Amino acid sequence: MTDVKTAVRERYARKADGKDCCGSPESLGYTRADLESVPADVSQASLGCGSPVHAAELKEGERVLDLGSGAGFDVFLASRAVGASGHVFGVDFTPEMLARSRRSAAEQGLDQVTFLEGDIESVPLPESSVDVVISNCVINLAPDKSRVFAEAARVLVPGGRFVVADMLATERLPEALVSDAKSWGECIAGAIPREDYVAGLRRAGFDDVEVERFAGEEPCCGSDAGCCATQPTVYSATIRAWKPRI
């Protein structure tokens, strides 16, 4: 799956340079206050399919991990929710996005955020180090989702929660599409059926898995043609799960 990761990295690098486009944050459930609380260039660089920060109902003092943090939009929103006593980690494997997010954090004077270079299939954080794992339209891009789910379970404290926005499919996608690296980068080919996603989380040790289909406009991190138009079985959803306390 090297070609898949290369395609994803190249696409996100273009986005960091302002050379790509995606759905507007407003269409994904973000409020005007959200957009005004972060620099405009950060919100404009957001590649998402929902608003996991709102869905996670973060509390002051919590430690949060954003898988595939990109330009830092959700990290910055989460940092305001957890306050100075909390901390938010962002993990991304795109150097251009990391440079942008770190620069923006410094400009905003946010001491309670840390951006780490790494792969979401191998998170550079110790066991039981965060209370909440969030992600926005990124896990579908991972070739080995079982590793992502296992890593999320590993870094969460007992009783911690997993709240992500992601792309799902109503049925297994055709092999010709799944083998197309470009379609992976457009958040299409990596989408898996709801039942497979839920089963993967449960195998990783999560309980009480909930899947809520996105009720608004059908947003995609897609191509000019629009992935929802070309692949109607792909849709966005909010997925919640909990790590058992014992």
N, C-alpha and C positions, 0 to 999 in steps of 0.2 A: 504493500500500500504506500510505497514511497511516493509514487506519482500523485496519489490522492493528497498527501500532506503537502507536497510541493505546490499543487494547484491551489489548495486552500491558503497557504502562506503567501503566494503571489497575489491572489485576489485581495487579501486583507492588506497587503502592502500597498496596492493601488488605492484602496480606500483611505489608508492613512495619508496618502499623498493627494487626496481629493480627486482621484481619477476614476471613481466608481460611484454608484448610487444605490439607494435602497429605500424602503418605505419610510415615511416620516414618523418620528417618535409619537406625534399626536395620534396617529392611526393605530398605535400599539397600546394605548391606554395611559400614556404619560400626561401629566397635567401641565398647564402653563407655568405653574409654580416650579415644577420639576425642571422645565427647560430654562427658566430664568435663574435657577440656582447654580447652573454650571456654565462654563464658557460656551459660546455658540458653536465654536469649531469642534467641541467635544460632542455635543448633541447631534451635530450634522454628520459626524463620523460614525454614529451608532449604527450597528448592523444587528437588528434584533427581530423577534417575532412575538414579543409580549413585554410585560413589565414585571419581572420577578421580584424586584425590590418591594413593590406594593403587595404582591401576593405573599411574600415572606413575613409581613407584619413584624419587622425588626424592632427590637427593644434596646433601650439605652444600655450600653455596657457590653453588648454582645460582640463576639468575634465572628467575622464573616469572610468566606472565601468565594470569590467570583471566578468561575472556570471560563477561560477565554475572555479576558477582561477588555481586550481591544483598546480603544482610546480612553477608557475609564469612566464612561457615562454612569453605569450602574454602580461602580465602586464609589464614585463621588456622591451619588444619591444615598447609598447605604451608609457612607461615613457621616452624613448629616443625621440619619436616623439613629445610629448607635452612639453618637456624641463623642466627646473627648475621652470618655472612659472606655470606649469600645475600640475596635480595630478592624480594618477591612484589608484583606489581601486580594490582589488581582494576579492571576497567572495567565501568561500569554506566550506564544512561541514565535511571534512576529516582531523582529527587532524594531521595525518602523513604528508599530503601534506602541511598543514599550517606551521608546524614546518620547513619543508624543504624550503618553499618559504620565510619565515621570515629570516631564517638563511642566505639564498642566498642574499636577499636584503641587509642585514647588511654587508655581505662580500663585496658587490659591492658598498657600500656607497650610496645607493639610498634613499634619504630623501623624495622624492616625490612619494613614493608608500606606501600604507597601506593595509595589509592583515587582513580581518575580518572573524571571524568564524560565519557562518550563513547558512541558507537554502535559495536557490534562490526563493522559494515560499514566503519568508518573509525576505526581504533584510534589514539589519541593517543600513540603511541610511535614512536621512530625505527627505521629499518631495522636488522636484526641486533642487537637489543637484549636478547633473552631466549633462554634455553636450552630452555624448555619452555612450551608453550601447553596449558592445561587449560580445561575448561568442563563445566558440569553442567546438562543439559536446557535449553539456551539457544539453540544454533545452529538447532534446528528452528523457533524463533520468528522467525528472520530471513527477511524476504521475499527478499533477494538473497544466497543462500548462497555463490554464486561469489565475491562480494566478501569474505565472511567468510573463506573458504579462502585467498584471495589475500592478505588482510591478515595472516592467521596465518603464511603463508609469508614474507611481507615482514619481519615483526618477529623471526622466528626466525633464529638464527645457522646457518650451514651445519652440518649434522649434528644440528640441534635436532629435538626430537620434539613431536608433536601427540597428546595423549591426552585424549579427551573421553568423557563419558557423554551419550547423546542418544537421541531418539525416532526410530525408523525405521518404515517401512511395508512390508508384504510385497508390496504392489502400489500403483499410483498411486491416490490417493484421488479420489472423485467430485468433479466441479467444484462441485457445490452445497455440499459441505463445505469445499473449498479456498477458496471465496469468502466463507465465514462468518467475520467478524472475531472473534467470541466464541470460536469453536472454535480459532482461532490462539492466543488467550490461554490456552487450556486445554491446550496442547501436543499438539493433535490434528492440526489442518488443515495445519500446516507440516511434518509428517513426510513424508519422501520415501523411495523404495525404496533398499535397500542398494546396488544397482548404480549408481544415480544419485549417491549420496553418495560412493562410491568414485571414480567417474568425475570428480566435481567436485574432489576432492582431487588426483587425478592431473593434471588440467588446470592446477591451481595450482602444480604442480611437485613434489608429494610422491611418495615411493617407499614400497614395502613396506607398503601399506595393509592393516590387519587389522581385522576386525569380529568381535566376540564377543558373542553375544546374552546378555543378563542372565539368569542361571540361577535367581535367586530369585523372590520374589513379583513379579508384574507391576506395577511402580510407575508411576503417572502423576501429572503435575501437573494433575489434572483437576477436573471438576465434581462436584457431589453425586452424580450418577448414576454417575460413574467412567468415564473415557474408555476403559479396556480392556474394560468391559462393553458400551459402546455402539459401539465401533469396534475389533473384535477383530484387525484387520490392523495395528494400531499396537502397537509393542513397544519396549522399551528395550535399548540395547546399548552396549558400550564400543568405541570406534574409536581405533586407533593408526595413526600414519603418521610418516614421517621426511623431513626436508628433506635432499636430497643434500649431501654435503660439498663437492662441486665442481660 
